[in-house]
Amino acid sequence: MQALILAAGMGNRLGRYTADNTKCMLPINGKTLIERALDSLDSSGIQKCVIVTGYKKENLIGFIGSKYKNISIEYVVNDIYNKTNNIYSLYLARDYLAKDDTILLESDIIFDGNIISQMIESEYTTIAAVAHFESWMDGTVARIDDDNNIVAFIPKKLFNFDEKDSCYKTVNIYKFSRRFSQKTYIPFLEAYIKSMGDNEYYEQVLRVIAALDKNELKAFVLTSQKWYEIDDVQDKAIAETIFASGESDGLSRIQSCYGGYWRYPSLLDYCYLVNPYFPCGRAMDEMKASFTELITRYPSGLNTQNLLAAKLFGLDDSCVLTGNGAAELIRALAPVVSGPIGIIYPTFNEYEESFCGKKIVSFTPENFSYTADDLIGFSAECNALVLINPDNPSGHYLNKKDVLRLAEFFTRNKKTLILDESFIDFCDFDGDVVDCDVKEGKSLLTQDILDSNPFLVVIKSLSKSYGIPGLRLGVLASGNKNMIAAARKNIPIWNINSFAEYFLQIIGKYQNDYAASCQKIAAERRRFKAALEESGLVTVFPSQANYFLCKIKNGGSARVLAEKLLARQNILIKDLSGKKGIPDDTYIRLAIRGREDNERLTMTLIPPPPRKTAYRYFSVSHRFSAPKRAKRAV
């Protein structure tokens, strides 16, 4: 068995990283792509590798030489790399391809080392590595049958994205038997170049072969194995996250993304807070049906967005501001609020960051719990108070009667109460919730209350409660129209995109579905809390939101747990270490997801049977196999 690596291309999309070097010399976390590929080949027992080079060939040849560990290296030079494509590079190496069974791979991919050895050990002599297709992927796609036969290769220009669920992306790693190369691939390669030219992809030859009645090409379907194709600088950043140099580095890199986790489709995100039960299927279908119209048209200006949000909540539009997420509204409000600002810690970071130019008065309650009277006493030191109810990250809840009493107190004293109700819809009526919450609803976001309390400002993130973080929607409301007008000056006229506007337009039809989704959250919250407590790992604080504040028992480190869960189970949790108001490094926050996901997390946390030496909690993930991953997944 030999290897053949195609490494002639220029890699222009990588900009400065390939301005003076070939693409395969790109370092990922300190090691070049070509070294990583050769290490995988060496560990698989490959002793000969042919590299087709072209652009900046002298750099690659000088770097690798004629020997790499136990592998002898030979080179084929494509001098017209800038006028041809990889089909010509493979054509130049066809004589080598005919000499032995061959692992064929491209030089711009990074992959788990065991993929090569697994392909060599496969019972099939001729195989292509493939992975389940994801919508954001690019390149050649394959279809396979129930026996893992590749029945079609589809170039990207002919691919129908509606069929993505039944398709696989080629990984650009192949195993060709000598017989297949001699009898099938090389003859078709030569014929294809003669008829179609040399500025094509070698997968086009496989596309022709796949249509034959006696096609012997099989699919080697990747599941838990990691890989990524690097074409541009964003690919480089993602690859460095997936193939981080250690558990701590991996967590730091994924945290620095602040979202965008759809690029890592197997990542189970317990960090960011959304509603897993909404939007309902019919609402999503209605959004999809208008996709082309929405993406090709300008959204309305802010006046229309305010009308839509006001209609949704039964408010006067002059009392409403619609924002690109609650974060934009908090930033718009901050310059309007005067005097010292009271903040209850720990809190949502956006408030502290938005009010950083003002005097902040801190209130850190014992055991994350406080009453309305506590806040009234605390308010003597400030001119405005931020109250998140239920609180973030603690989940602590004040009932409507007490919050209304606070609003009335602040109005009488001409102080501003900034009430964040982003999670209020997830509250249920178990425990000590008073009757007025049941009869009139839990929110203070009503016109009567706003009119009666002009020093009350209500902020609500629709992104979190309605499960639409990608749309970025938030609402700010107040009976103080002067404050609304002043905050509006800090918001651009087109701050909401057409998809978010359309969501506001149609969502009123789905309020019953939304209410049902919130009830599902409340039910799953009760079940999930019991399961977490049964694991014995954490103490779970009471919560009326869609998340739990948890303290790891026996002095366990939140950072270490977060690192282990990400590296070994592909689960991301919120490590609260160092957050203001959190007393030590043993606290985490867990979002409440759907039952299947939550059961996977709690099963991961259940300790294994005792051995001779005691286990610490972070060893438990060894008991469970890694989750299946789609192509390019963490």
N, C-alpha and C positions, 0 to 999 in steps of 0.2 A: 504493500500500500504506500503510495506517495501522495504529496499534496501539490496543488497548483493554486497560487494566489494571484489575482488580477489587481495590479497596483499602478496602472499607467496614467490614470486620470489626473486632472489639475485641481479639482475641488475648489472652484472659484467661489462657491457660495460661503465658504468658510473665511473669506476675506483675508485679514492679516495673518491668520493662522497658517495659511498655505501660500502666502505671497513668496516665501523663500524656501519652501519645503514641500515635499510630496504629502498627499493626504494621509497616507498610512503612517507618517511620522508624527501625526497629531498626538500629543500626550493627553491622556485621560487619567486624572489623579496621579500624575507622576510617571506613568508608564505609557509608551507609545502603543498605538493600535497594532502595529506590526509585531512588536514584542509580545503583546497579549496573544495574538493569533499563533505565533510560533511556540509560545509556552504551551498552549493547548495542544498543538500538534505533537510537541515533544512528550508531553505527559501521556499522550495516546499511543506512543510507540512509533510514530512516523519518523523515518530517518532520512528522507529525501524530500526537498521542497523546491519547486520551480516558481520563481516570481517574475511575472511580466511587468516590466517597469517602463517608464517613458519620461513624464515630467519630473525634473530634478532628479534624474536617475542616479547621478553621481553621489548625491546625499544618502540615498537609501543603500546603495552598494557599499559606500564607505562606512556606513553605520552597522550594517549586518555582516558584510564580508561573505566569505565562502562557507562559513560554519557558524551555526547557532546551537549551542549546547550539543545535543547528539544528532542534530540535523545538518546534512550537507546541503548547501544552497547553490542553485544554478539560476541564471538570469536569462530572460528573453527580453529584447528591447523593442518597443513600439516607438519608432522615430516620428511617426505621424499621429501621435496621441491627441494632438489638438484638432485633427481633421476626422478622426474616426471615433467609434464607440467600442464598448467592451467586446462586441462580437469579433472585431478584428484582432484584439489582444488575444482572445482565446484561439482564433484561427492561427496566429503566429506560433502558438504553443501546441498545435494539434499533434505534432510528432511525439511530444512527451506524453500527451494524453493517451496516445495509442499504446504506450509501452507497459502500462501497469494500471491496476485499480487506483482510482484517484479521489481524494477529497478536494473538491473545487470550492473555493470561497472568494469573496470579494474583500478588499482590504479596508473598507470603510465601515465594518461592523464590529461591534464589541459583544461578547457572548460568554455565557458560563462555559468553563473549560470542559465540563463533562459532556457537552453536546457532541463533540467530535468522537469521543470514545464510545458513546451510546450509538452513534450512527455506524461506526465501524463494527460494533458488535451486533447490529441489526441483522436479522436473517435475510433481509432483502438486499440484493446486490446493487441495485440502482435506486436511490432515494433522493428526495428533495425535502429539506427541512421547511416546515410551514407552521404558521400560528394563526389562531382565530383572528379574523379581520375586525378592526375597529374603525369607526367612521372617519377618524382624522388621519388614517394611514395613507400612504401613497406608494404607487409602483405596481408591479405585476401581481395578479391575484390568481389563485388556483381553486378549482372545484375538485372535490374528491368523492368517491362513492363509499359504500359501507365497508368495503374491503380495503380501504386506504389506497385504491388506485387513483392516480391523478387523471381525471377525464378531460380537463381543459385548463389551459393557461389563458388568462384574460389580460390584455394590456390595459393600462390605466385609462386610455382614451375611450375604451369600449366598455368599461366597467359600469354597471348599474348599481348605485348605492342602495337602492331599495332591496337588493338581494344580498346585502353584506352579511346577514346572519348565517347564510349557508356557504360563505366563502372563507378562504384562507389566504393570508399574505405570505408570499415567498420570503424566506429569511436570507437567501443568497448563500446558503451552504448546501452542497450536494455531495453525494457519493456516486461516482460512475464506475461501473465495472469495466474492465479492459475490453470485454466483448461488446458491451453496449457502446463504448466509445468507437471501437473499430468498425463495427457492423452497422451502427445506426447513427450515432450523433455526428461523427466527423463527416460521413458522406452527405448528410443533410446540411451540415454547417457549410461545407464547400459549395454545395448547390445553392444555398440561400444567399451567400455572399455574391456569387456570380450573377444571380438574378436580381437581388435587391440592394446590393452595395454593402459597404463596410461601415456605414454610420448608423448601425442598428444595435439592438441588445441581443445577447445570446439566448435570452429566454424566448425570443421569437422562434428559434429553432425548436425549442422544447414544445412550443405551442403547436407546431406542425406535427411533431412526433406524437403528442398526446392524442391527436385525432386518428392515429393509426389503430387498426383492429388489434394488433399484437403489441401494443404499448406496454412496456415492462416497468415504467417509472412509478414508484410508490411514494406515498407521502409519509414523512416522519413528523408527526404532529407534536409540537412543543406544548407543554402544559405548565409545569412549575419552573422551567428553565428561563433565565433572564437573557435578554438580548436587546440590542438597539442598533439601528442604522443611522450613521452620522453624516448628514448632508450640509448642515449649516450651524451657525453659532448657538441657536436654541437647542438643536439636537445635542451639541456638545455639553451644554449645561444639564440637560436631562440625563444624558449618559453618565455624567459625573455624579449625579444624585443616585441613580440606580446602582451604579458600581462604586459606591462610596468606599473609602479606604478603611473604614471601621464602623462599628455600631454608633458611636458618638457622632462621627462625621456624617453618617447617613441621616440621623435624626436632625442635625443642625441644617443640613442642606434642604431637607423636605420642609422644615419649619420656615426657612427663609423664602419659600415660594408663596406663602400666605394664600394658598388655594391653587386653583388650576389642576386639581388632582384627577381630572378626567384624562390627563396625559398618562396617568398611572392607573389603568382601569381595574386592577385587582386590589388596589389599596382600600382598606376598610377604615373610613375616616370617622373617628369618634371625637375629633377636635372641633370641627365646625358644626354649627347648630342649625338644623333645618327640620322641616316636617317630612318624614318619610312616606306619609300617606296622602300627600297632596302635592300638585294638582292631580285630580282624578283623570282617568283615561279619556273621557269625553272632552274635557277641557283641553287636554293636550292635543287631541285630534283636531279640535277647532283652531288651535294655534297653528298647527302644522298646515292646515288647509289654506291658511293665508300667508304662508312663509314667503312666497315670491313677491307678493304685493307689499309686505311689510319691509322686506330687505331692500326694495328698490324705491321706496318713498320716504321722504322726510317725515319725521314725527311732527306733531303739533307743538306749538309753543307752550310755555308754562301755564298760561291762563286755562287752556283746555285740560291740561293734566290736573290742575287744581279742581276743575269742575268734576272730572271723573272720580278723583279721590273723595271729594266732598259727597258725591252721590253714593259712593260705596258705604260711607259711614254716617250718612244722614246729616251732614253738616252744611253750613253756609260756606260757599267757596271763598268768601273774603276772609275766612278764619283758617284757611288751609294752605299749606305749602307741600308740594310733592317733590321728593328728592331722589337723587341717584343713590339710593340706599340711605339708611339712617345716618351714616357717617357724614354725608354731605350736609344734611340738615343740622347736625350738631355743630359742624364747622361754621355754618351760616348763622347760627344762633349765638355763638360765643361772643362776637363783638358787640352784640346788642345788650347782653346782660352785664350789669354793672355791679361793682362791689365785690367783697369776698365771696367765693363760691364754696359751699359745703359739699364734700364728696364722701360717701360711705365706702370704706375699703374693706375687702378687695372689690374692684369694680371693672367695668368695661374700659379698656385703656383709652378709647377714643375720647372719653370725657376729660380725663386728665390732660391728654395731649392737646385737645381743642382749647382748653381754658388755661394753657400753660403761661400765658402772659398776665394772668390775674393772680391775686392772692387766693390760694386754695387752703381751706380749713379741713383738716382730716378728721374723720370719725371712724374708729376701728372698734366695732362692738365685740364683746366677748362671745366666743363660740358662734360668730357670724349671725347672731340673732339680736333683734331690736324691736321696740314697740313704737307706736306713734308718739307716745309721751317722751320716749328717748329722743326722737327726732325733733320734737318741739323744744326740748331743752337744749339740744345741740344747735338749733337754728339761731339761738341768741348771738352766736359768734359770726354769723354770715348774713349776707343779703340775698342769697339764692341757695337752693339746695337741689342736688340731683338725687332722685330716688328711682331706682330701677326695681320694678315690681311685677313679677318675681325677680329677685336680685340675681345678678350675674357676677361671679360664678356660683354663689352659694345656693340659689334656688329659694331663698327665704321669701316668705309672702306675707304681706299685710292685707287684711280683707278690705273690701270696698268702704265699709263704714269708717274704718280708721283712716284710710287714705283721703276720703272726702273730708273728714275732720281736719286733717293736715292742710288740705287745699283751702278750706275756709279760714283756718288760722293764718296761713300765709297771706291770704287776701286782706284780712283785717289788719295785718301788720305791714301791708304794702311790700311784701317780699315775694320773690319769684320761686315757685315750686316747679322744677323741671321733672316731669313724671315720664319715665320710659316704660311703656307697656308692650314691649316687643314680644313678651312671652305670656301675656295675660290670658290669651285664648286657650292655653294648655292647662289652666287650673281646673280642678274638679271640685266637688262639694263635699268631699270626705272631711271628717274632723270637725274643726271649729269654725268653718265658714258660716257667716251669719245669714239670716233669711234674706236681707235685701240683696245680697249677691245672687241668690237663686232667682228672685222675682224680677230683678231689673238688670241682670247681667253684671259682670265683674269690672268692666271698663269705665273709666271716667271720660271717655271720648264720646261725649254726647253734647249737643248744642246747648241744652239747658244748663248743664254743669259748667261748660265753658263760659256762657254768658254770666252766670252767677259768680264765677271765680276768675276775674280778668288777669290775675297774677299766676294762673295755672297755665303751663305749657305741656302738652302731651306729645310725645314722640313714639312712633311705632314703626318697627321694621317689618315690612311685608315680606322681605326676602326670607327672613327666618320663619315666621309663622305660616306663610303660605307655601313654603317649600320652593321658592324661586330665586335663590341667591344669584343665579346667572343673569337675571333680569335687573337686579339692583333697584329695588323700590322701597321707599320709606315715606312716611307722612308726619308732618308737624302741624299741630293745631293749637289755637289759643283764641279766647274771646278778646284779647288785647290786639286790636287790628293795627295799631301803630307798631307794635312789636313785629307782627307778621310782615308789615310793609318794609320795616327796616331790615329784617332778615332776608327778605326777598331780593334786596339789592345785592346780596352776596351770592346769588345763584344765577347762572346763565339762562338765557331764554330757552335753549334747547338742551336741557339737562337729562331728559328722559328719551330713550330710544323708542322706535316704533313698536317693537315687541312688548316692551313694558306698558306702553300706552294701550295697546290692544288688549293686554291682560286686564288692565283696569276697566276697559270698556265691556268685557264679557264676563268678568268674574262674578258679578252679581247673580248670574243665573245658577251659579254652583255653590251658593252659600250653604245649602243643606249638606252637600258633599263635604264642604270645608268643616262644618260643625261636626260631622261624623268622624272626620280625620282627627280632629282634636280630642274627641272622646276615645279614639283608638290609642292616641298618645297617652292619655291618662290611664287607660287600662294596662298598657304595656309598661308604663312607669311603675305601677304597683307590682307587676310580675317581675320586672327586671330588678327592682330594688331587693326583693326577697331572694332572687337568685344571686345577686352580688353579695349579699350578707351571708348566704349559705356557703359561698366560696371560702369564707374565713380570711380572705386577704385584706379586705377594706372595711372601714366603718363608713356607712353611707349617711349623709346628712339629709334631713327631710327637704323635699323639693316640690314645688308646684309648677316647675318649668319642664322643658324637654331635655334636661340634663341633670346630673348629680355631681355635687362636690363630694369627694371621697378622701379619706385619710388612710394611708397604707399602715397596716398594723405592724407592730414589732420593729418600728424604726426603719422600715424599708425605704429605699430611695426612689422618689418619683422619676428622676432622670434615668436611673438604671432600668426601671420597669419600662419606661417609654422606649428606650433604646432597644431592649430585648424584644418587646412586642413588635416593633417595626421591622427589625432585622430578621426575626425568626417566624413571625406570623403575618407580616405585612399589615399590621394594625397600628393606626396612629391615634394616640391619646394626647390630651392636653396636660403637659407637665407645668404645674403652677409654681415651681421652685423660683424664688426670687421675686415673685409678684408682690407688690405692696399690699400689706394687710394679711398675707399668708404667713403664719408664724414660723414654718420650717419647710424642709424639702421633702415632706412626706405626703403632699396633697396633689391630687389630680382631679380633672373634670372629665366626665364621660357623657357624651351626647346619648340620647335615647334614640336608637334606630329601630328598624323592624325586628320582629321576634327572631327570625332566623339568624340575622347578624348578631343580635344580642346574645343568643344562645352560643354562638361560636366564641364570642368574647368570654362569657362566663365559663365555658368549658375549658378555655385556655388557662383561666385563672385557678381552676381546681387543682390542688397540689397532687403530685403522684404518690403512690404508696411509699412509705419510708424505707430507706436503705440503711446501710451501716452508718453512713454519715448523714446528718440532717441536711435537707434541701433548703435553700433559700427560694423565695417566690420566683425569682427570675429564671430558675431552671425548668419551670413547668412547661415552657413552650417546646422543649425537646420531645414531649410526648406526642405532639400532633404533627402530622405531615403538613408540609407547606401548601398553601392554597393554590388552586389552579390559576395560572396567569395567562392573560391574553398577550399577544405580541406587544413588545415594548413595555411590558408591565414591570413595576418594581418587584 
